[in-house]
Amino acid sequence: MKEQDYIVFESYSSNELSEDEVITFEAKLKSDPEFAEAFKTYKELSSFLEHTFENEEKSNAFKKNLENISDSHFNENKDVSEFEGKTKTYTLFKYIIAASVALLFGIFTVNQFSNPTYGDFNNYDAISLTVRGANDDLLKTAENTFNTKNFASAEEAFKQLIELDKDNSELKLYRAISNIELSNFETSDNLLEDLRNGNSAYKNKAIWYLALSKLKQDDKGACVDILKTIPEDADDYKRAQKLLNKLD
């Protein structure tokens, strides 16, 4: 894969392409399987590296190796060096290409990039709350802030809604997810345990997100134990099995 493709990937992910360029890019994703697979790899590497670099102490040696690769590779590559400064994520972008080069030439093993992270699995659809009534404005606020990933505001909106409707399982689930995103694990896990022990339509979904909460907390043992309790008819069963396979 050419470095220029990775530049386009980064520009697309950072919303830096024009409307026509976006249309062209998305059309190529549909028509070019190799290009689509490269974009998938790019996103996976991005997620992995973002998670890895959150812990500087543990990742210093890893970053040093990538820096050596990137220095060697980019010194000979004018296109990539010219990309510097065009995006605030250039440093991470450089690491992503270095990691891709490393994988291509076997400098690192694929296993180094296979440790699952919360960011690999927290992909959920936009929500549309089913409850409507006197609190319509507050519900709209909860929907919009959650869907735009403004989780602090979403948490506050869901908290207010639950105070008005204490038995609403749907609101509890999305408040829990918001708190996982905010790393407020005591709040999220208490809400999810309550749903897990109940009989609402959100019971299995709560088990899945409780497992993801434990994954984000780096409690992989608890994550595995919870994943094993997800029944086969659950919507997230296949994803749970995929995560289990990565953790085992």
Residue frames as qw, qx, qy, qz and C-alpha x, y, z in Angstrom:
[[0.000, 0.887, 0.461, 0.000, 0.00, 0.00, 0.00],
 [0.411, 0.492, -0.019, 0.768, 1.36, 3.41, -0.99],
 [0.262, -0.286, -0.467, 0.795, 1.99, 6.01, 1.67],
 [0.174, -0.096, -0.219, -0.955, -0.21, 8.39, -0.32],
 [0.514, -0.402, -0.672, -0.351, -3.17, 6.14, 0.45],
 [0.490, -0.426, -0.594, 0.475, -2.48, 6.50, 4.16],
 [0.087, -0.089, -0.070, 0.990, -2.41, 10.27, 3.74],
 [0.399, -0.253, -0.461, -0.751, -5.87, 10.07, 2.18],
 [0.562, -0.405, -0.719, 0.058, -7.04, 7.78, 5.00],
 [0.349, -0.317, -0.432, 0.769, -5.88, 10.31, 7.57],
 [0.100, -0.013, -0.148, -0.984, -7.45, 13.22, 5.70],
 [0.490, -0.337, -0.624, -0.507, -10.75, 11.35, 5.42],
 [0.556, -0.420, -0.661, 0.278, -10.73, 10.38, 9.11],
 [0.281, -0.330, -0.277, 0.858, -9.94, 13.98, 10.09],
 [0.265, 0.805, 0.515, -0.130, -12.73, 15.40, 7.88],
 [0.200, -0.625, 0.259, 0.709, -10.21, 17.30, 5.77],
 [0.294, 0.154, 0.749, 0.573, -11.44, 16.15, 2.36],
 [0.325, 0.126, -0.133, -0.928, -13.77, 18.17, 0.18],
 [0.732, 0.188, 0.396, -0.521, -17.27, 16.90, -0.54],
 [0.759, 0.514, -0.307, -0.256, -16.21, 15.64, -3.98],
 [0.246, 0.501, -0.810, 0.180, -13.13, 13.96, -2.52],
 [0.475, -0.125, 0.721, -0.488, -15.29, 12.21, 0.09],
 [0.826, 0.344, 0.124, -0.428, -17.59, 10.88, -2.63],
 [0.611, 0.572, -0.544, -0.059, -14.61, 9.62, -4.63],
 [0.047, -0.429, 0.833, -0.347, -13.02, 8.05, -1.55],
 [0.613, 0.005, 0.617, -0.494, -16.18, 6.22, -0.47],
 [0.818, 0.448, -0.112, -0.342, -16.81, 5.02, -4.01],
 [0.434, 0.551, -0.709, 0.074, -13.30, 3.55, -4.09],
 [0.348, -0.282, 0.778, -0.441, -13.93, 1.79, -0.78],
 [0.785, 0.216, 0.382, -0.438, -16.86, 0.01, -2.41],
 [0.788, 0.573, -0.143, -0.174, -15.15, -0.80, -5.70],
 [0.472, 0.592, -0.607, 0.240, -11.58, -1.62, -4.61],
 [0.873, -0.424, -0.235, -0.041, -11.34, -4.49, -2.07],
 [0.722, 0.070, -0.274, 0.631, -7.59, -3.99, -1.58],
 [0.047, 0.474, -0.109, 0.873, -8.10, -0.30, -0.83],
 [0.648, -0.552, -0.144, -0.505, -10.95, -1.11, 1.56],
 [0.895, -0.258, -0.292, 0.218, -8.84, -3.70, 3.38],
 [0.503, 0.239, -0.241, 0.795, -5.98, -1.22, 3.71],
 [0.247, -0.551, 0.022, -0.796, -8.37, 1.33, 5.19],
 [0.830, -0.463, -0.232, -0.205, -9.62, -1.27, 7.67],
 [0.801, -0.058, -0.290, 0.520, -6.01, -2.01, 8.69],
 [0.198, 0.447, -0.131, 0.862, -5.35, 1.71, 9.03],
 [0.520, -0.592, -0.063, -0.613, -8.31, 2.12, 11.42],
 [0.903, -0.342, -0.251, 0.064, -7.26, -0.90, 13.48],
 [0.653, 0.126, -0.248, 0.704, -3.70, 0.39, 13.78],
 [0.066, -0.567, 0.047, -0.820, -4.98, 3.84, 14.72],
 [0.719, -0.567, -0.129, -0.382, -7.09, 2.39, 17.51],
 [0.899, -0.174, -0.248, 0.316, -4.25, 0.18, 18.74],
 [0.510, 0.268, -0.197, 0.793, -1.67, 2.96, 18.76],
 [0.262, -0.633, -0.001, -0.728, -3.96, 5.48, 20.42],
 [0.832, -0.511, -0.130, -0.172, -4.60, 2.98, 23.21],
 [0.854, -0.014, -0.210, 0.476, -0.93, 2.00, 23.48],
 [0.359, 0.411, -0.147, 0.825, 0.34, 5.55, 23.68],
 [0.478, -0.746, -0.146, -0.440, -2.04, 6.39, 26.53],
 [0.802, -0.576, 0.093, 0.130, 0.41, 4.60, 28.79],
 [0.343, 0.860, -0.373, 0.062, 3.73, 6.24, 28.03],
 [0.414, -0.606, 0.673, -0.096, 5.75, 4.18, 30.50],
 [0.779, 0.039, 0.625, -0.022, 4.72, 0.90, 28.92],
 [0.714, 0.642, 0.274, 0.053, 4.98, 2.09, 25.34],
 [0.083, -0.882, 0.339, 0.317, 8.33, 3.92, 25.31],
 [0.432, -0.313, 0.769, 0.353, 10.33, 0.99, 23.94],
 [0.526, 0.492, 0.684, 0.117, 7.62, 0.23, 21.39],
 [0.257, 0.945, 0.129, -0.156, 7.51, 3.86, 20.24],
 [0.257, -0.725, 0.507, 0.388, 11.30, 3.98, 20.05],
 [0.514, 0.018, 0.787, 0.341, 11.33, 1.06, 17.62],
 [0.416, 0.738, 0.526, 0.078, 8.65, 2.71, 15.50],
 [0.003, 0.946, -0.107, -0.305, 10.55, 5.99, 15.53],
 [0.389, -0.453, 0.666, 0.447, 13.64, 4.23, 14.20],
 [0.470, 0.349, 0.759, 0.286, 11.59, 2.69, 11.41],
 [0.249, 0.893, 0.367, -0.072, 9.80, 5.94, 10.62],
 [0.158, -0.839, 0.293, 0.431, 13.04, 7.98, 10.55],
 [0.406, -0.228, 0.756, 0.459, 14.63, 5.51, 8.19],
 [0.384, 0.492, 0.753, 0.211, 11.57, 5.20, 5.99],
 [0.154, 0.915, 0.342, -0.147, 10.45, 8.83, 5.86],
 [0.276, -0.677, 0.327, 0.598, 13.88, 10.27, 5.15],
 [0.239, -0.073, 0.764, 0.595, 13.51, 8.71, 1.75],
 [0.110, 0.575, 0.788, 0.187, 9.88, 9.65, 1.28],
 [0.069, 0.090, 0.048, 0.992, 9.04, 13.18, 0.16],
 [0.384, -0.460, -0.534, -0.597, 5.26, 12.72, 0.04],
 [0.610, -0.559, -0.546, 0.132, 4.95, 11.79, 3.68],
 [0.440, -0.241, -0.242, 0.830, 7.34, 14.45, 4.95],
 [0.047, -0.241, -0.251, -0.936, 5.31, 17.06, 3.10],
 [0.468, -0.555, -0.618, -0.301, 2.26, 15.92, 4.99],
 [0.453, -0.312, -0.516, 0.657, 3.72, 17.19, 8.29],
 [0.010, -0.205, -0.173, 0.963, 1.75, 20.11, 9.65],
 [0.337, -0.166, -0.532, -0.759, -1.35, 19.44, 7.57],
 [0.699, -0.468, -0.438, -0.318, -3.03, 17.65, 10.45],
 [0.377, -0.701, 0.421, -0.435, -2.72, 17.83, 14.19],
 [0.913, -0.227, 0.319, -0.117, -2.41, 14.03, 14.28],
 [0.573, 0.679, -0.457, -0.041, 0.71, 13.89, 12.11],
 [0.128, -0.541, 0.799, -0.229, 2.83, 12.21, 14.80],
 [0.691, 0.022, 0.655, -0.305, 0.34, 9.40, 15.29],
 [0.771, 0.586, -0.014, -0.251, -0.09, 9.17, 11.53],
 [0.306, 0.694, -0.652, 0.011, 3.68, 8.71, 11.14],
 [0.372, -0.301, 0.837, -0.266, 3.59, 5.90, 13.69],
 [0.801, 0.286, 0.385, -0.359, 0.73, 4.24, 11.83],
 [0.689, 0.648, -0.301, -0.121, 2.69, 4.14, 8.60],
 [0.044, 0.596, -0.782, 0.176, 5.77, 2.93, 10.49],
 [0.601, -0.097, 0.714, -0.344, 3.70, 0.16, 12.04],
 [0.824, 0.476, 0.115, -0.285, 2.36, -0.76, 8.60],
 [0.459, 0.690, -0.559, 0.009, 5.91, -0.93, 7.24],
 [0.259, -0.443, 0.808, -0.291, 6.91, -3.01, 10.25],
 [0.776, 0.132, 0.520, -0.331, 4.10, -5.46, 9.59],
 [0.734, 0.626, -0.155, -0.214, 4.90, -5.59, 5.89],
 [0.460, 0.616, -0.622, 0.149, 8.54, -6.51, 6.47],
 [0.854, -0.246, -0.456, 0.047, 7.97, -8.67, 9.53],
 [0.220, 0.470, -0.490, 0.701, 9.86, -6.38, 11.90],
 [0.424, -0.148, 0.579, -0.680, 7.01, -6.86, 14.36],
 [0.005, -0.197, -0.972, -0.128, 4.64, -9.79, 14.57],
 [0.333, -0.459, -0.470, -0.676, 0.94, -9.43, 14.01],
 [0.559, -0.496, -0.636, 0.191, 0.42, -10.48, 17.62],
 [0.303, -0.173, -0.268, 0.898, 1.81, -7.15, 18.77],
 [0.234, -0.049, -0.171, -0.956, -1.19, -5.52, 17.17],
 [0.467, -0.269, -0.760, -0.364, -3.79, -8.07, 18.23],
 [0.167, -0.247, -0.727, 0.618, -4.38, -7.20, 21.88],
 [0.080, -0.682, -0.606, -0.403, -8.02, -6.11, 22.01],
 [0.118, -0.052, -0.330, 0.935, -8.93, -2.73, 23.42],
 [0.217, 0.578, 0.601, -0.508, -12.17, -1.07, 24.40],
 [0.228, 0.597, -0.191, -0.745, -11.84, 1.18, 21.36],
 [0.049, 0.132, -0.880, -0.453, -12.01, -1.86, 19.08],
 [0.118, -0.358, -0.923, -0.071, -15.51, -2.73, 20.26],
 [0.034, 0.527, 0.498, -0.688, -17.27, 0.45, 21.41],
 [0.097, 0.031, -0.498, -0.861, -18.82, 1.03, 18.00],
 [0.195, 0.478, 0.802, -0.302, -22.53, 1.56, 18.50],
 [0.155, 0.546, 0.571, 0.592, -25.24, 2.99, 16.30],
 [0.127, -0.245, 0.103, -0.956, -26.83, 6.38, 16.80],
 [0.004, -0.331, -0.873, 0.358, -29.61, 6.12, 19.34],
 [0.314, -0.329, -0.309, -0.835, -33.23, 7.14, 19.03],
 [0.121, 0.004, 0.786, -0.606, -34.95, 7.00, 22.39],
 [0.182, -0.361, -0.843, -0.356, -38.32, 5.31, 22.29],
 [0.184, -0.624, -0.627, 0.428, -39.86, 7.23, 25.20],
 [0.090, 0.376, 0.225, 0.894, -41.66, 10.47, 24.37],
 [0.323, -0.721, -0.609, 0.073, -43.77, 12.84, 26.44],
 [0.197, -0.971, -0.131, 0.024, -43.46, 15.85, 28.68],
 [0.516, -0.677, 0.344, 0.398, -39.66, 15.54, 28.76],
 [0.786, 0.553, 0.220, 0.169, -39.21, 15.62, 24.99],
 [0.227, 0.921, -0.267, 0.170, -36.63, 18.44, 25.04],
 [0.462, -0.649, 0.599, -0.078, -34.49, 16.66, 27.62],
 [0.865, 0.098, 0.487, 0.066, -34.76, 13.41, 25.65],
 [0.628, 0.759, 0.023, 0.169, -33.63, 15.22, 22.51],
 [0.075, -0.874, 0.459, -0.138, -30.68, 16.63, 24.43],
 [0.708, -0.358, 0.608, -0.016, -29.76, 13.14, 25.65],
 [0.841, 0.410, 0.336, 0.110, -30.00, 11.73, 22.11],
 [0.459, 0.864, -0.097, 0.181, -28.04, 14.49, 20.43],
 [0.210, -0.820, 0.518, -0.122, -25.25, 14.69, 22.98],
 [0.786, -0.203, 0.583, 0.032, -24.83, 10.91, 23.03],
 [0.796, 0.505, 0.300, 0.145, -24.81, 10.67, 19.25],
 [0.359, 0.871, -0.199, 0.268, -22.23, 13.45, 18.97],
 [0.789, -0.006, -0.428, 0.440, -20.10, 11.78, 21.67],
 [0.075, -0.570, 0.297, -0.762, -20.52, 14.64, 24.12],
 [0.610, -0.247, -0.752, 0.049, -20.74, 12.11, 26.91],
 [0.176, -0.101, -0.536, 0.820, -20.44, 14.52, 29.82],
 [0.388, 0.029, -0.007, -0.921, -23.58, 16.33, 28.70],
 [0.644, -0.091, -0.647, -0.398, -25.27, 13.04, 27.84],
 [0.421, -0.130, -0.794, 0.419, -24.58, 11.72, 31.34],
 [0.085, 0.120, 0.391, -0.909, -26.19, 14.78, 32.90],
 [0.537, 0.023, -0.283, -0.795, -29.25, 14.51, 30.66],
 [0.638, -0.096, -0.749, -0.151, -29.70, 10.80, 31.30],
 [0.249, -0.089, -0.717, 0.645, -29.25, 11.34, 35.04],
 [0.302, 0.094, 0.200, -0.927, -32.08, 13.89, 35.04],
 [0.628, 0.015, -0.492, -0.602, -34.31, 11.65, 32.94],
 [0.541, -0.086, -0.827, 0.129, -33.80, 8.66, 35.24],
 [0.006, -0.076, -0.577, 0.813, -34.70, 10.79, 38.25],
 [0.518, 0.136, 0.010, -0.844, -38.05, 11.31, 36.53],
 [0.894, 0.140, -0.231, -0.357, -38.39, 7.70, 35.35],
 [0.375, -0.619, 0.676, -0.136, -36.48, 5.47, 37.77],
 [0.767, -0.005, 0.639, -0.059, -37.43, 2.16, 36.15],
 [0.655, 0.715, -0.084, -0.230, -36.53, 3.03, 32.57],
 [0.847, -0.209, 0.377, 0.311, -34.00, 0.40, 31.48],
 [0.632, 0.619, 0.199, 0.421, -33.21, 2.05, 28.16],
 [0.025, -0.944, 0.138, -0.297, -32.15, 5.28, 29.86],
 [0.700, -0.621, 0.348, 0.054, -30.05, 3.35, 32.37],
 [0.871, 0.148, 0.295, 0.365, -28.21, 1.53, 29.59],
 [0.483, 0.709, 0.078, 0.508, -27.23, 4.68, 27.72],
 [0.312, -0.901, 0.214, -0.214, -26.31, 6.47, 30.92],
 [0.845, -0.377, 0.331, 0.188, -24.06, 3.51, 31.74],
 [0.761, 0.392, 0.221, 0.466, -22.39, 3.66, 28.32],
 [0.127, 0.911, -0.044, 0.389, -21.82, 7.40, 28.71],
 [0.535, -0.781, 0.306, -0.099, -20.10, 6.76, 32.02],
 [0.894, -0.043, 0.283, 0.344, -17.90, 4.04, 30.54],
 [0.543, 0.665, 0.110, 0.501, -16.77, 6.58, 27.96],
 [0.131, -0.886, 0.170, -0.412, -16.06, 9.03, 30.78],
 [0.531, 0.212, -0.721, 0.391, -14.25, 6.30, 32.78],
 [0.444, -0.358, 0.389, -0.724, -16.74, 6.72, 35.62],
 [0.437, 0.079, -0.883, -0.151, -16.72, 2.99, 36.19],
 [0.062, 0.138, 0.812, -0.564, -18.44, 2.86, 39.58],
 [0.482, 0.349, 0.190, -0.781, -21.52, 4.56, 38.15],
 [0.560, 0.325, -0.556, -0.521, -21.51, 2.59, 34.89],
 [0.313, 0.106, -0.942, 0.049, -20.97, -0.80, 36.49],
 [0.221, 0.184, 0.712, -0.641, -23.65, -0.27, 39.13],
 [0.571, 0.370, -0.013, -0.733, -26.16, 0.60, 36.42],
 [0.549, 0.324, -0.690, -0.344, -25.15, -2.35, 34.28],
 [0.092, 0.047, -0.949, 0.297, -25.23, -4.81, 37.18],
 [0.422, 0.257, 0.483, -0.723, -28.75, -3.64, 37.94],
 [0.656, 0.405, -0.250, -0.585, -29.81, -4.31, 34.34],
 [0.352, 0.318, -0.878, -0.069, -27.89, -7.57, 34.24],
 [0.034, 0.059, 0.907, -0.415, -29.82, -8.87, 37.24],
 [0.492, 0.321, 0.293, -0.754, -33.17, -7.76, 35.86],
 [0.515, 0.275, 0.801, 0.136, -35.39, -9.09, 33.12],
 [0.331, 0.757, 0.048, -0.561, -35.68, -6.14, 30.77],
 [0.803, 0.580, 0.115, 0.071, -35.07, -6.23, 27.02],
 [0.265, 0.862, -0.377, 0.210, -31.67, -4.65, 27.73],
 [0.818, -0.501, 0.281, -0.015, -30.38, -7.43, 29.99],
 [0.887, 0.107, 0.231, 0.385, -28.01, -9.02, 27.44],
 [0.384, 0.784, -0.012, 0.487, -26.90, -5.66, 26.10],
 [0.398, -0.853, 0.238, -0.240, -26.00, -4.66, 29.65],
 [0.893, -0.292, 0.278, 0.200, -23.88, -7.82, 30.05],
 [0.726, 0.476, 0.134, 0.478, -21.98, -6.96, 26.87],
 [0.128, 0.844, -0.114, 0.508, -21.23, -3.42, 27.99],
 [0.669, -0.701, 0.231, -0.083, -20.29, -4.57, 31.46],
 [0.899, -0.006, 0.218, 0.380, -17.68, -6.79, 29.80],
 [0.486, 0.662, 0.059, 0.567, -16.45, -3.82, 27.76],
 [0.310, -0.895, 0.130, -0.293, -16.25, -1.73, 30.92],
 [0.822, -0.472, 0.277, 0.156, -13.99, -4.36, 32.47],
 [0.782, 0.336, 0.188, 0.490, -11.91, -4.43, 29.29],
 [0.183, 0.848, -0.028, 0.496, -11.43, -0.66, 29.47],
 [0.528, -0.785, 0.253, -0.203, -10.39, -1.07, 33.11],
 [0.369, 0.547, -0.748, 0.064, -7.80, -3.66, 32.00],
 [0.552, -0.207, 0.710, -0.385, -9.56, -6.30, 34.12],
 [0.472, 0.281, -0.674, -0.494, -9.39, -8.95, 31.42],
 [0.081, -0.039, -0.977, 0.196, -10.19, -11.80, 33.78],
 [0.304, 0.414, 0.569, -0.642, -13.50, -10.23, 34.76],
 [0.436, 0.453, -0.301, -0.717, -14.14, -9.36, 31.12],
 [0.307, 0.166, -0.900, -0.260, -13.72, -13.00, 30.06],
 [0.053, 0.214, 0.897, -0.383, -15.95, -14.28, 32.86],
 [0.375, 0.483, 0.309, -0.728, -18.73, -11.86, 31.91],
 [0.396, 0.400, -0.537, -0.628, -18.43, -12.56, 28.18],
 [0.147, 0.048, -0.985, -0.073, -18.97, -16.26, 28.83],
 [0.205, 0.374, 0.754, -0.500, -22.39, -15.51, 30.31],
 [0.384, 0.391, -0.161, -0.821, -23.74, -13.91, 27.13],
 [0.703, 0.209, 0.661, -0.161, -26.31, -16.32, 25.62],
 [0.403, 0.045, 0.695, 0.594, -26.18, -17.45, 22.01],
 [0.187, 0.714, 0.623, 0.259, -29.39, -15.63, 21.10],
 [0.208, -0.792, -0.131, 0.559, -28.01, -12.27, 22.24],
 [0.487, 0.872, 0.038, -0.005, -27.42, -9.61, 19.59],
 [0.042, 0.869, -0.491, 0.051, -23.80, -9.24, 20.72],
 [0.920, -0.235, 0.313, 0.012, -22.99, -12.95, 20.98],
 [0.832, 0.435, 0.046, 0.341, -20.77, -13.06, 17.89],
 [0.180, 0.824, -0.276, 0.461, -18.86, -9.99, 18.94],
 [0.642, -0.636, 0.358, -0.235, -18.49, -11.47, 22.41],
 [0.962, 0.002, 0.219, 0.163, -17.01, -14.63, 20.90],
 [0.593, 0.673, -0.100, 0.430, -14.61, -12.57, 18.78],
 [0.162, -0.818, 0.357, -0.421, -13.44, -10.70, 21.87],
 [0.852, -0.405, 0.313, -0.108, -13.10, -13.93, 23.82],
 [0.915, 0.286, 0.064, 0.278, -10.93, -15.42, 21.10],
 [0.355, 0.757, -0.231, 0.497, -8.64, -12.40, 21.23],
 [0.412, -0.725, 0.365, -0.413, -8.40, -12.51, 25.03],
 [0.955, -0.219, 0.195, -0.047, -7.79, -16.27, 25.33]]
